[in-house]
Amino acid sequence: MSEELAIQESDRRIKTRFSAPCLDIKVRRRGWLGVNGQALNVSCLDINRYGVAVLSPVPLGSGTRLSLDFNGQYITQSSVGGRVMSEYPYRTGYRIGIQFAYCMDRRVYSRAIDNALSRIEALYRNRQKKTSL
């Protein structure tokens, strides 16, 4: 990844993301009539309440609408809408930046989703604080 690209990526972020390698995420493509296709297991690189970066074995395509299911040590959340904002080759697959739909469009805002993602963010923020002490 070029340094210029890294600066552009970080400038777009609303809040700091926190490393979450042990958070399991499954993504599915969303079509106009709902969720389509099989779930794809991806590796979480980092997360905050507004978005997530994942490592995927296959490209998903910039602009693709997704449904995400999260499963962590203390929390599970299903059917979180998102959109692929960036994608490029990384390590053994593709690094995909996903922004959650609830914070992009007021019509799909959900307090339950917002609260769940805030809890996930808090868990990994606290975990990162403990490891940096």
C-alpha positions in Angstrom: 0.0 0.0 0.0 1.4 3.4 -0.9 1.8 6.0 1.7 -0.4 8.4 -0.2 -3.2 5.9 -0.3 -2.9 5.3 3.5 -3.2 9.0 4.2 -6.3 9.4 2.0 -7.9 6.4 3.7 -7.3 7.7 7.2 -8.5 11.2 6.2 -11.9 9.9 5.3 -12.5 8.2 8.7 -14.8 9.8 11.2 -13.3 7.9 14.2 -10.3 5.8 14.9 -10.7 2.1 14.1 -9.6 -0.6 16.5 -7.9 -3.9 15.7 -10.3 -6.8 15.9 -8.6 -9.9 14.5 -10.7 -12.3 16.6 -14.1 -10.9 15.4 -15.8 -13.4 13.0 -17.6 -11.7 10.1 -19.7 -13.2 7.4 -20.7 -11.1 4.4 -23.4 -11.6 1.8 -24.2 -9.5 -1.3 -27.5 -7.6 -1.1 -29.6 -7.3 -4.1 -32.7 -5.1 -4.7 -35.0 -7.9 -3.4 -32.9 -8.8 -0.3 -29.8 -10.8 0.5 -28.4 -12.9 -2.3 -25.7 -15.6 -2.5 -23.9 -17.6 0.1 -22.1 -16.2 3.1 -18.4 -15.5 2.7 -16.2 -15.7 5.8 -13.8 -12.8 6.0 -11.1 -11.7 8.5 -11.7 -8.5 10.4 -8.7 -6.1 10.3 -10.2 -3.2 12.2 -13.6 -1.8 13.2 -15.4 1.2 14.6 -19.1 2.1 14.8 -19.1 3.6 11.3 -17.2 0.9 9.3 -15.0 -2.1 9.1 -11.9 -3.2 7.2 -11.8 -6.9 6.2 -9.5 -9.3 4.4 -11.4 -11.3 1.8 -10.2 -14.1 -0.4 -12.2 -12.7 -3.3 -12.9 -9.1 -4.5 -16.5 -7.9 -3.8 -16.5 -4.8 -6.0 -16.5 -1.2 -5.0 -20.0 0.1 -4.3 -21.4 -3.4 -3.6 -24.2 -3.5 -1.0 -23.6 -6.1 1.7 -25.2 -7.7 4.7 -22.8 -8.5 7.5 -23.1 -10.9 10.5 -20.8 -10.4 13.4 -19.9 -13.0 16.0 -17.5 -12.1 18.8 -16.6 -13.4 22.3 -19.3 -11.3 24.0 -21.6 -10.2 21.2 -23.5 -11.3 18.1 -25.2 -9.1 15.6 -26.8 -10.1 12.3 -28.0 -8.3 9.2 -26.0 -5.1 9.4 -26.1 -3.3 6.0 -23.0 -1.9 4.5 -21.4 -0.8 1.2 -17.9 -1.5 -0.1 -16.1 1.9 -0.2 -12.6 0.7 -1.2 -10.9 -2.5 -2.3 -7.3 -3.4 -3.2 -5.0 -6.4 -3.2 -3.6 -7.0 0.3 -1.5 -9.9 1.7 -3.3 -13.1 0.5 -6.5 -11.6 -0.7 -8.2 -8.2 -0.9 -8.5 -5.5 1.8 -12.0 -4.2 1.7 -13.2 -1.1 3.4 -16.9 -1.2 4.3 -19.1 1.7 5.6 -22.2 0.7 7.5 -25.5 1.7 5.9 -27.2 3.0 9.0 -24.8 6.0 9.2 -25.0 6.8 5.4 -28.7 7.1 5.1 -31.3 8.4 7.7 -34.0 6.2 6.2 -32.2 3.0 7.3 -30.9 4.2 10.6 -31.5 1.7 13.4 -30.9 2.5 17.1 -30.5 -1.2 17.8 -27.8 -1.6 15.1 -26.1 1.7 16.2 -26.0 0.4 19.9 -24.7 -3.0 18.9 -21.9 -1.6 16.8 -21.1 0.8 19.6 -20.7 -2.1 22.0 -18.5 -4.0 19.5 -16.4 -0.9 19.1 -16.1 -0.4 22.9 -15.0 -4.0 23.4 -12.2 -3.7 21.0 -11.2 -0.2 22.1 -10.9 -1.5 25.7 -9.0 -4.5 24.6 -6.6 -2.4 22.6 -6.1 -0.1 25.7 -5.3 -3.1 27.9 -2.7 -4.4 25.5 -1.0 -1.0 25.1 -0.5 -0.5 28.8 
